[in-house]
């Protein structure tokens, strides 16, 4: 697949949770390289879009990964096709150790343990510690590490810096930036400083629909767009 092709195509995605429509009609493409950000105000369907792509909630529409339709597949088969997922609320196995959390995520004969150790040395030192006793930032590192330990074709990353201290935000952003050199990332992120640093392209969702697509910096540098679509001024986004 060439750099100019899309790794993911989403067409007419509609998602429901307990019978309530949470994604109305979402269509977009994710390039085969770099980071694509999903932006929008709270509650507009960003997280539900990622969950719908992965089959974690009921969805209709067409989703193709590298040209293969995956919208009819259960979540575990989508993951086996090379889609890594970092959920919004980390979802570590609290009673298991850091090492056990990572081992459960391994899907290949040669997991990328050296990469994880390089990106998150603190996890190496805490490999035998129960994940539930880690700080929020350390748990987020575990969640990201579980996605990076395999050679994925695409990463879906949901709010990775939410609630983290500035130092940990920087570390997580650096890890994603390095990961994006080898795997494309679809990133939901409210921290616009992180988006400015990481994202090449951006998709803006409002009311469960895509309302704008463009270069991330073009959106964040445009005061009218950031105010109208995101509810902030361009100066704040910078």
Phi and psi in degrees as GROMACS dihedral restraints (atoms count N, CA, C in turn):
[ dihedral_restraints ]
;  ai    aj    ak    al  type     phi  dphi    fc
    3     4     5     6     1   -78.8    20    10
    4     5     6     7     1   163.1    20    10
    6     7     8     9     1   -62.8    20    10
    7     8     9    10     1   -25.4    20    10
    9    10    11    12     1   -82.6    20    10
   10    11    12    13     1   -12.4    20    10
   12    13    14    15     1   -82.8    20    10
   13    14    15    16     1   161.5    20    10
   15    16    17    18     1   -89.1    20    10
   16    17    18    19     1   135.1    20    10
   18    19    20    21     1   -82.4    20    10
   19    20    21    22     1   -29.5    20    10
   21    22    23    24     1  -134.0    20    10
   22    23    24    25     1   133.2    20    10
   24    25    26    27     1  -126.0    20    10
   25    26    27    28     1   127.3    20    10
   27    28    29    30     1  -119.4    20    10
   28    29    30    31     1   126.4    20    10
   30    31    32    33     1  -133.2    20    10
   31    32    33    34     1   122.7    20    10
   33    34    35    36     1    59.3    20    10
   34    35    36    37     1    37.7    20    10
   36    37    38    39     1   -71.2    20    10
   37    38    39    40     1   126.8    20    10
   39    40    41    42     1  -129.2    20    10
   40    41    42    43     1   131.4    20    10
   42    43    44    45     1  -130.3    20    10
   43    44    45    46     1   145.6    20    10
   45    46    47    48     1  -131.5    20    10
   46    47    48    49     1   149.0    20    10
   48    49    50    51     1  -128.3    20    10
   49    50    51    52     1   119.9    20    10
   51    52    53    54     1    52.4    20    10
   52    53    54    55     1    39.2    20    10
   54    55    56    57     1    82.9    20    10
   55    56    57    58     1    -5.4    20    10
   57    58    59    60     1   -97.1    20    10
   58    59    60    61     1   130.3    20    10
   60    61    62    63     1   -71.6    20    10
   61    62    63    64     1   122.2    20    10
   63    64    65    66     1  -115.7    20    10
   64    65    66    67     1   -20.0    20    10
   66    67    68    69     1  -129.7    20    10
   67    68    69    70     1   120.6    20    10
   69    70    71    72     1   -84.5    20    10
   70    71    72    73     1   -51.4    20    10
   72    73    74    75     1  -170.6    20    10
   73    74    75    76     1    88.0    20    10
   75    76    77    78     1  -110.6    20    10
   76    77    78    79     1   129.1    20    10
   78    79    80    81     1  -137.1    20    10
   79    80    81    82     1   132.3    20    10
   81    82    83    84     1  -168.6    20    10
   82    83    84    85     1   171.5    20    10
   84    85    86    87     1  -126.1    20    10
   85    86    87    88     1   149.9    20    10
   87    88    89    90     1  -116.4    20    10
   88    89    90    91     1   120.1    20    10
   90    91    92    93     1   -60.7    20    10
   91    92    93    94     1   159.7    20    10
   93    94    95    96     1   -78.2    20    10
   94    95    96    97     1     0.5    20    10
   96    97    98    99     1  -139.0    20    10
   97    98    99   100     1   157.1    20    10
   99   100   101   102     1    79.1    20    10
  100   101   102   103     1  -168.8    20    10
  102   103   104   105     1  -116.4    20    10
  103   104   105   106     1   128.3    20    10
  105   106   107   108     1  -110.4    20    10
  106   107   108   109     1   122.0    20    10
  108   109   110   111     1   -92.9    20    10
  109   110   111   112     1   143.3    20    10
  111   112   113   114     1  -107.2    20    10
  112   113   114   115     1   115.3    20    10
  114   115   116   117     1  -113.6    20    10
  115   116   117   118     1   163.2    20    10
  117   118   119   120     1   152.8    20    10
  118   119   120   121     1   163.6    20    10
  120   121   122   123     1   -68.8    20    10
  121   122   123   124     1   169.0    20    10
  123   124   125   126     1   -61.7    20    10
  124   125   126   127     1   139.6    20    10
  126   127   128   129     1    79.6    20    10
  127   128   129   130     1    16.3    20    10
  129   130   131   132     1   -94.8    20    10
  130   131   132   133     1    -5.9    20    10
  132   133   134   135     1   113.0    20    10
  133   134   135   136     1    15.8    20    10
  135   136   137   138     1   -67.8    20    10
  136   137   138   139     1   -52.4    20    10
  138   139   140   141     1   -63.3    20    10
  139   140   141   142     1   -40.7    20    10
  141   142   143   144     1   -63.9    20    10
  142   143   144   145     1   -31.9    20    10
  144   145   146   147     1   -63.0    20    10
  145   146   147   148     1   -46.7    20    10
  147   148   149   150     1   -63.1    20    10
  148   149   150   151     1   -43.2    20    10
  150   151   152   153     1   -66.4    20    10
  151   152   153   154     1   -34.2    20    10
  153   154   155   156     1   -68.0    20    10
  154   155   156   157     1   -41.7    20    10
  156   157   158   159     1   -57.5    20    10
  157   158   159   160     1   -40.1    20    10
  159   160   161   162     1   -84.7    20    10
  160   161   162   163     1    -5.6    20    10
  162   163   164   165     1    78.6    20    10
  163   164   165   166     1    20.9    20    10
  165   166   167   168     1   -82.1    20    10
  166   167   168   169     1   -17.7    20    10
  168   169   170   171     1  -131.7    20    10
  169   170   171   172     1   163.0    20    10
  171   172   173   174     1   -64.0    20    10
  172   173   174   175     1   129.5    20    10
  174   175   176   177     1  -142.1    20    10
  175   176   177   178     1   155.7    20    10
  177   178   179   180     1  -127.9    20    10
  178   179   180   181     1   163.1    20    10
  180   181   182   183     1   114.6    20    10
  181   182   183   184     1  -174.9    20    10
  183   184   185   186     1  -114.9    20    10
  184   185   186   187     1   128.5    20    10
  186   187   188   189     1  -129.6    20    10
  187   188   189   190     1   122.2    20    10
  189   190   191   192     1  -121.4    20    10
  190   191   192   193     1   137.4    20    10
  192   193   194   195     1  -114.0    20    10
  193   194   195   196     1   115.1    20    10
  195   196   197   198     1    51.3    20    10
  196   197   198   199     1    40.4    20    10
  198   199   200   201     1    87.1    20    10
  199   200   201   202     1    -6.1    20    10
  201   202   203   204     1  -104.1    20    10
  202   203   204   205     1   128.6    20    10
  204   205   206   207     1   -68.5    20    10
  205   206   207   208     1   132.1    20    10
  207   208   209   210     1  -123.6    20    10
  208   209   210   211     1     0.4    20    10
  210   211   212   213     1   -69.4    20    10
  211   212   213   214     1   -15.9    20    10
  213   214   215   216     1   -97.0    20    10
  214   215   216   217     1     4.2    20    10
  216   217   218   219     1   -96.9    20    10
  217   218   219   220     1   149.1    20    10
  219   220   221   222     1   -71.7    20    10
  220   221   222   223     1   162.5    20    10
  222   223   224   225     1   -55.2    20    10
  223   224   225   226     1   -45.2    20    10
  225   226   227   228     1   -63.7    20    10
  226   227   228   229     1   -31.0    20    10
  228   229   230   231     1   -77.3    20    10
  229   230   231   232     1   -30.9    20    10
  231   232   233   234     1   -66.4    20    10
  232   233   234   235     1   -43.2    20    10
  234   235   236   237     1   -60.9    20    10
  235   236   237   238     1   -41.9    20    10
  237   238   239   240     1   -65.0    20    10
  238   239   240   241     1   -22.4    20    10
  240   241   242   243     1   -81.8    20    10
  241   242   243   244     1     1.7    20    10
  243   244   245   246     1   104.7    20    10
  244   245   246   247     1    30.8    20    10
  246   247   248   249     1  -109.5    20    10
  247   248   249   250     1   112.6    20    10
  249   250   251   252     1   -90.5    20    10
  250   251   252   253     1   152.1    20    10
  252   253   254   255     1  -137.9    20    10
  253   254   255   256     1   128.5    20    10
  255   256   257   258     1  -113.7    20    10
  256   257   258   259     1   103.2    20    10
  258   259   260   261     1   -72.3    20    10
  259   260   261   262     1   160.4    20    10
  261   262   263   264     1   -60.1    20    10
  262   263   264   265     1   -39.8    20    10
  264   265   266   267     1  -104.7    20    10
  265   266   267   268     1    26.9    20    10
  267   268   269   270     1    69.9    20    10
  268   269   270   271     1   -55.4    20    10
  270   271   272   273     1    54.8    20    10
  271   272   273   274     1    45.6    20    10
  273   274   275   276     1   -75.5    20    10
  274   275   276   277     1   159.7    20    10
  276   277   278   279     1   -84.6    20    10
  277   278   279   280     1   102.5    20    10
  279   280   281   282     1   -61.4    20    10
  280   281   282   283     1   -36.8    20    10
  282   283   284   285     1   -85.9    20    10
  283   284   285   286     1   -10.0    20    10
  285   286   287   288     1   -92.0    20    10
  286   287   288   289     1   154.8    20    10
  288   289   290   291     1   -72.7    20    10
  289   290   291   292     1   167.9    20    10
  291   292   293   294     1   -57.5    20    10
  292   293   294   295     1   -46.7    20    10
  294   295   296   297     1   -61.3    20    10
  295   296   297   298     1   -38.6    20    10
  297   298   299   300     1   -70.2    20    10
  298   299   300   301     1   -37.4    20    10
  300   301   302   303     1   -59.3    20    10
  301   302   303   304     1   -43.4    20    10
  303   304   305   306     1   -70.6    20    10
  304   305   306   307     1   -39.4    20    10
  306   307   308   309     1   -62.6    20    10
  307   308   309   310     1   -37.3    20    10
  309   310   311   312     1   -65.2    20    10
  310   311   312   313     1   -25.8    20    10
  312   313   314   315     1   -84.3    20    10
  313   314   315   316     1   -15.8    20    10
  315   316   317   318     1   -67.6    20    10
  316   317   318   319     1   130.5    20    10
  318   319   320   321     1  -121.6    20    10
  319   320   321   322     1    -3.1    20    10
  321   322   323   324     1  -129.2    20    10
  322   323   324   325     1   164.3    20    10
  324   325   326   327     1   -66.2    20    10
  325   326   327   328     1   -34.3    20    10
  327   328   329   330     1  -120.0    20    10
  328   329   330   331     1    76.5    20    10
  330   331   332   333     1   -62.5    20    10
  331   332   333   334     1   156.1    20    10
  333   334   335   336     1   -87.1    20    10
  334   335   336   337     1    59.7    20    10
  336   337   338   339     1   -67.8    20    10
  337   338   339   340     1   -35.4    20    10
  339   340   341   342     1   -65.5    20    10
  340   341   342   343     1   -39.5    20    10
  342   343   344   345     1   -62.9    20    10
  343   344   345   346     1   -45.5    20    10
  345   346   347   348     1   -60.9    20    10
  346   347   348   349     1   -42.5    20    10
  348   349   350   351     1   -64.8    20    10
  349   350   351   352     1   -36.9    20    10
  351   352   353   354     1   -67.9    20    10
  352   353   354   355     1   -41.6    20    10
  354   355   356   357     1   -75.6    20    10
  355   356   357   358     1   -37.0    20    10
  357   358   359   360     1  -129.9    20    10
  358   359   360   361     1    69.9    20    10
  360   361   362   363     1   -59.5    20    10
  361   362   363   364     1   -27.1    20    10
  363   364   365   366     1   -62.9    20    10
  364   365   366   367     1   -30.5    20    10
  366   367   368   369     1   -70.9    20    10
  367   368   369   370     1   -31.3    20    10
  369   370   371   372     1   -63.9    20    10
  370   371   372   373     1   -44.2    20    10
  372   373   374   375     1   -66.6    20    10
  373   374   375   376     1   -25.3    20    10
  375   376   377   378     1  -110.2    20    10
  376   377   378   379     1    22.5    20    10
  378   379   380   381     1   -58.2    20    10
  379   380   381   382     1   -29.9    20    10
  381   382   383   384     1   -96.3    20    10
  382   383   384   385     1     2.6    20    10
  384   385   386   387     1   -84.7    20    10
  385   386   387   388     1   141.7    20    10
  387   388   389   390     1   -63.3    20    10
  388   389   390   391     1   131.1    20    10
  390   391   392   393     1   -61.2    20    10
  391   392   393   394     1   -30.1    20    10
  393   394   395   396     1   -69.2    20    10
  394   395   396   397     1   -15.7    20    10
  396   397   398   399     1   -94.3    20    10
  397   398   399   400     1    -1.3    20    10
  399   400   401   402     1   -76.5    20    10
  400   401   402   403     1   160.2    20    10
  402   403   404   405     1   -69.3    20    10
  403   404   405   406     1   167.6    20    10
  405   406   407   408     1   -59.0    20    10
  406   407   408   409     1   -40.9    20    10
  408   409   410   411     1   -65.3    20    10
  409   410   411   412     1   -40.3    20    10
  411   412   413   414     1   -68.3    20    10
  412   413   414   415     1   -36.8    20    10
  414   415   416   417     1   -64.3    20    10
  415   416   417   418     1   -37.0    20    10
  417   418   419   420     1   -64.9    20    10
  418   419   420   421     1   -36.9    20    10
  420   421   422   423     1   -61.3    20    10
  421   422   423   424     1   -41.5    20    10
  423   424   425   426     1   -61.4    20    10
  424   425   426   427     1   -43.8    20    10
  426   427   428   429     1   -62.5    20    10
  427   428   429   430     1   -44.3    20    10
  429   430   431   432     1   -66.9    20    10
  430   431   432   433     1   -42.2    20    10
  432   433   434   435     1   -60.9    20    10
  433   434   435   436     1   -37.4    20    10
  435   436   437   438     1   -61.0    20    10
  436   437   438   439     1   -34.4    20    10
  438   439   440   441     1   -76.2    20    10
  439   440   441   442     1   -33.2    20    10
  441   442   443   444     1   -84.8    20    10
  442   443   444   445     1   -10.8    20    10
  444   445   446   447     1   -75.0    20    10
  445   446   447   448     1   -12.8    20    10
  447   448   449   450     1  -111.7    20    10
  448   449   450   451     1   158.0    20    10
  450   451   452   453     1   -83.5    20    10
  451   452   453   454     1    84.8    20    10
  453   454   455   456     1   -85.0    20    10
  454   455   456   457     1   159.9    20    10
  456   457   458   459     1   -91.9    20    10
  457   458   459   460     1   -19.9    20    10
  459   460   461   462     1  -158.5    20    10
  460   461   462   463     1   141.0    20    10
  462   463   464   465     1  -113.9    20    10
  463   464   465   466     1   134.2    20    10
  465   466   467   468     1  -106.7    20    10
  466   467   468   469     1   114.9    20    10
  468   469   470   471     1  -122.8    20    10
  469   470   471   472     1   120.3    20    10
  471   472   473   474     1  -112.2    20    10
  472   473   474   475     1   111.3    20    10
  474   475   476   477     1    50.0    20    10
  475   476   477   478     1    56.9    20    10
  477   478   479   480     1   -69.9    20    10
  478   479   480   481     1   -19.8    20    10
  480   481   482   483     1  -105.2    20    10
  481   482   483   484     1     8.3    20    10
  483   484   485   486     1   -60.4    20    10
  484   485   486   487     1   121.4    20    10
  486   487   488   489     1    74.9    20    10
  487   488   489   490     1    11.9    20    10
  489   490   491   492     1   -95.5    20    10
  490   491   492   493     1   153.3    20    10
  492   493   494   495     1   -67.4    20    10
  493   494   495   496     1   151.9    20    10
  495   496   497   498     1   -52.1    20    10
  496   497   498   499     1   -39.7    20    10
  498   499   500   501     1   -63.9    20    10
  499   500   501   502     1   -41.0    20    10
  501   502   503   504     1   -71.9    20    10
  502   503   504   505     1   -35.5    20    10
  504   505   506   507     1   -56.2    20    10
  505   506   507   508     1   -45.3    20    10
  507   508   509   510     1   -62.4    20    10
  508   509   510   511     1   -41.9    20    10
  510   511   512   513     1   -66.8    20    10
  511   512   513   514     1   -43.3    20    10
  513   514   515   516     1   -65.8    20    10
  514   515   516   517     1   -42.6    20    10
  516   517   518   519     1   -61.5    20    10
  517   518   519   520     1   -40.7    20    10
  519   520   521   522     1   -63.8    20    10
  520   521   522   523     1   -39.3    20    10
  522   523   524   525     1   -64.6    20    10
  523   524   525   526     1   -42.8    20    10
  525   526   527   528     1   -67.2    20    10
  526   527   528   529     1   -37.3    20    10
  528   529   530   531     1   -62.5    20    10
  529   530   531   532     1   -42.9    20    10
  531   532   533   534     1   -67.1    20    10
  532   533   534   535     1   -42.6    20    10
  534   535   536   537     1   -61.6    20    10
  535   536   537   538     1   -35.5    20    10
  537   538   539   540     1   -67.2    20    10
  538   539   540   541     1   -12.5    20    10
  540   541   542   543     1   -72.4    20    10
  541   542   543   544     1   -19.3    20    10
  543   544   545   546     1  -122.2    20    10
  544   545   546   547     1   -15.3    20    10
  546   547   548   549     1  -144.7    20    10
  547   548   549   550     1   134.6    20    10
  549   550   551   552     1   -68.2    20    10
  550   551   552   553     1   149.4    20    10
  552   553   554   555     1  -129.9    20    10
  553   554   555   556     1   132.8    20    10
  555   556   557   558     1  -104.0    20    10
  556   557   558   559     1   114.6    20    10
  558   559   560   561     1  -119.0    20    10
  559   560   561   562     1   120.5    20    10
  561   562   563   564     1   -92.1    20    10
  562   563   564   565     1   122.6    20    10
  564   565   566   567     1  -153.6    20    10
  565   566   567   568     1   130.2    20    10
  567   568   569   570     1   -91.4    20    10
  568   569   570   571     1   -21.4    20    10
  570   571   572   573     1   -77.8    20    10
  571   572   573   574     1   102.7    20    10
  573   574   575   576     1   -71.7    20    10
  574   575   576   577     1   -21.6    20    10
  576   577   578   579     1   -66.8    20    10
  577   578   579   580     1   -40.1    20    10
  579   580   581   582     1   -66.5    20    10
  580   581   582   583     1   -42.1    20    10
  582   583   584   585     1   -59.9    20    10
  583   584   585   586     1   -44.8    20    10
  585   586   587   588     1   -60.2    20    10
  586   587   588   589     1   -39.2    20    10
  588   589   590   591     1   -70.6    20    10
  589   590   591   592     1   -40.1    20    10
  591   592   593   594     1  -100.3    20    10
  592   593   594   595     1   -39.0    20    10
  594   595   596   597     1   -85.8    20    10
  595   596   597   598     1   139.2    20    10
  597   598   599   600     1   -88.1    20    10
  598   599   600   601     1   -50.9    20    10
  600   601   602   603     1  -118.5    20    10
  601   602   603   604     1   162.9    20    10
  603   604   605   606     1  -143.8    20    10
  604   605   606   607     1   144.5    20    10
  606   607   608   609     1  -119.2    20    10
  607   608   609   610     1   129.2    20    10
  609   610   611   612     1  -108.1    20    10
  610   611   612   613     1   127.5    20    10
  612   613   614   615     1  -111.5    20    10
  613   614   615   616     1   137.6    20    10
  615   616   617   618     1  -143.4    20    10
  616   617   618   619     1   131.6    20    10
  618   619   620   621     1    58.7    20    10
  619   620   621   622     1    33.7    20    10
  621   622   623   624     1    77.4    20    10
  622   623   624   625     1    13.1    20    10
  624   625   626   627     1  -134.2    20    10
  625   626   627   628     1   152.4    20    10
  627   628   629   630     1   -76.8    20    10
  628   629   630   631     1   124.0    20    10
  630   631   632   633     1  -113.9    20    10
  631   632   633   634     1   -10.9    20    10
  633   634   635   636     1  -162.0    20    10
  634   635   636   637     1   140.4    20    10
  636   637   638   639     1  -134.7    20    10
  637   638   639   640     1   135.7    20    10
  639   640   641   642     1   179.3    20    10
  640   641   642   643     1  -172.9    20    10
  642   643   644   645     1   -69.4    20    10
  643   644   645   646     1   137.6    20    10
  645   646   647   648     1   -58.2    20    10
  646   647   648   649     1   -45.2    20    10
  648   649   650   651     1   -67.2    20    10
  649   650   651   652     1   -33.2    20    10
  651   652   653   654     1   -63.0    20    10
  652   653   654   655     1   -38.9    20    10
  654   655   656   657     1   -70.2    20    10
  655   656   657   658     1   -46.5    20    10
  657   658   659   660     1   -71.4    20    10
  658   659   660   661     1   -22.4    20    10
  660   661   662   663     1   -88.3    20    10
  661   662   663   664     1    -8.8    20    10
  663   664   665   666     1   -98.2    20    10
  664   665   666   667     1   109.5    20    10
  666   667   668   669     1   -62.2    20    10
  667   668   669   670     1   -38.6    20    10
  669   670   671   672     1   -65.2    20    10
  670   671   672   673     1   -43.9    20    10
  672   673   674   675     1   -65.7    20    10
  673   674   675   676     1   -47.3    20    10
  675   676   677   678     1   -64.5    20    10
  676   677   678   679     1   -36.7    20    10
  678   679   680   681     1   -70.7    20    10
  679   680   681   682     1   -43.4    20    10
  681   682   683   684     1   -74.6    20    10
  682   683   684   685     1   -39.3    20    10
  684   685   686   687     1   -94.2    20    10
  685   686   687   688     1   -32.5    20    10
  687   688   689   690     1  -114.6    20    10
  688   689   690   691     1   -12.4    20    10
  690   691   692   693     1    79.0    20    10
  691   692   693   694     1    18.7    20    10
  693   694   695   696     1  -133.5    20    10
  694   695   696   697     1   166.2    20    10
  696   697   698   699     1   -89.3    20    10
  697   698   699   700     1   155.7    20    10
  699   700   701   702     1   -58.3    20    10
  700   701   702   703     1   -33.8    20    10
  702   703   704   705     1   -63.5    20    10
  703   704   705   706     1   -38.0    20    10
  705   706   707   708     1   -69.2    20    10
  706   707   708   709     1   -36.2    20    10
  708   709   710   711     1   -66.2    20    10
  709   710   711   712     1   -26.3    20    10
